[in-house]
Amino acid sequence: MAEKRKSGMISTGIAAQNRKGRFNYTILETIEAGLVLKGPEVKSLRLGRATINEAYAGDRDGEIWLFNSYIPEYQGGVLSRFETRAPRKLLLHGKQVDKLLGAVAREGVTLVPLDIHFNARGLAKVTLGIGEGRKKADKRQAIADRDWQRDKARLMRNKGRGD
C-alpha cells in the first residue's frame, strides 16, 4: 500500500492528476521534476484539493515553470497567503532543461503535467510528459482501443466461468 492516510492528508501518493493529459496528447516520454512550493501550498496539496487540468509547463528565462495550476489556499489558520494560480518553478538538472527546451522547440511538441505526487521522502514532484497533440481521429481510435480491451477482458473472464 503506497498511500497512507492520516486525518485526511496524503503522505505519499498522487495529490493531483491530469486525466485528460494522456487522452489529448500522445505521450512520448515522461520525466519527474521537483516543485518549488511554500509551506501552506504543501499543506493544501496534501489535502488533495489541487487541480492541474488546465496546467502547462513552459520556458521562462531559461528555466521550466508550471503555469495555471490551481492550489487552493490552506484553511488551517495560516497567516501566510499565496496566489492560487501563481507560476511555480520546476526543479530539473541542466541537461534535462536543455533536453526539454529542445523538444519544445520542435513543432507540435508540448510539456504536459500529468500528475503531482509525493515521493517516499515526502517531497512534491511533478510528472511531466513530452506530448504531441492528438487529432480527433486519433482520439476516436484511442477510445475504440480502450473499449475493445475492456470487452476482450470481459469475454475472457466470462469464458473462464463456463457460461
N, C-alpha and C positions, 0 to 999 in steps of 0.2 A: 504494500500500500504506500504509494509515493506521496500521498497528500494527508497531512494531519490537520485536524480542525480543533481549534481550542477557542471557545467562546466566539465562534463565527468568523474567525480570522484564518487566512490561508498562510501557513508557514512555508510550505513548498508546494509547487504546482502552478497551474495556469490561473493568472489573475484576470486576464482579458484576452479575447480571441477574435480574430477577423475571419469569420466563417466564409464570407463571400470572396476572400482573397484567392483561395485556391480554385474557386469557380470562375472568377472573372479573368484570371491570369494563369498561363501555363508557367509553373514554377520550374526554372531551370536549375537553380542551386539555392541552398539556404545557408545562412551564416548567423551566428549568435553574437550579439553586441550587448555591452553593458549600457546602463541607462542612468544618467545623472538626475537624481531626484532630491527634493528637500524632505525633511522628516515627516511633515503632515501628508505629503504626497505618497510616501511609502505606506503610512498607516491607512490611507484611503484605498490604495492598491490592494493591501492585504485583506480588506473587506470585500474585494472582488466587484467593485462598482464601476470600474473604468470601462471605456469603450474605445476601440480603435478601428471601427468600421470605415470611417471616412479618413483615417490617418494615412500619411505617406511619408517616406523618408527622402531627403534631398540634400543637396550641397549648399553650404553657407560658409564662405571664407575658407574653402579647402577642407572642411570637416563635414561629417554626416550628422544631420539633425532629424528628429522626429517631429513632424508638423501635424497639427489638427487632431491630436489625440486628446481625449476628454478624460480627465481625472477629477472627480468632484471634490469639493472641499471636505476635509475631515471634520465631522461634527462633534468631536470629543472634547470640546472646550479648549482647543489650542488657540492661542492668540495669533500665531503666525498664519496669515492668509496668503494664498497664492492664486495666480491666474490659472483657470481650469484648462484652457486650451493653449497654454504657452508652448513655444518650441522647446524641445528637450534634447540636449546633446547626447549623442550615442558614442560610446567608448569602443574604439577599434584600434588595432595596430596600424601603423603607417602603410604597410604593404596591402592590408585589407582595404583601407580607404582608397588607395590608388587603384586597386582592382575593381572596387565598386564604382568609382567615378569613371573609370574606363568603360565599364559595362553600360553605365547610364548614357555615356556619350554616343553609343551605338543607337541607331534608330529603332524605336519600338520596345525598348527595354526599360523597366522601371523598378524601383525598390519598394516592395510591398511588405509592411509589417504584418506578420502572420499571427503572432501572439506575444503577450508579455507574461513572463513567468518568473518564479523564484527558484533559484538553483538550490542545491543541497546546503550551501553555506548561507542561504537566506538573502542572496543578492538579486536585485531585479535585473532581468535580462530580456532582450527583445530578439525574437527570431525574425530576421529579415529574409525575404525571398527575392531573388532576381527573377523577374517575371516578364513575359511577353503577353500583351493583351490578346484575349481570345475574341474571335469574331462570333456572330450569332450562331452560325452553323457549327462551330467548334463547341459552343456551349450546349447545343442540342445533342451533339454526339456524346458529350460527357454525360448528359442526363440519360441517354439511351444506354450507354455502357453501364452506368450505375444501376439502372433498373434491371438490366439483363443479369448482372452479378447477383442482385438480390433475388430475382426469380430463379436463377440457377441454384443458389443455395437452398431456397425453399423446396425446389424439386428434389434435390439430393437428400434433404432432410426427410421429406415425405416418402421417398423411395426406400429409405432405410427402415421405415416402420412396417413395411409390408402392406400398405394400403392399396 
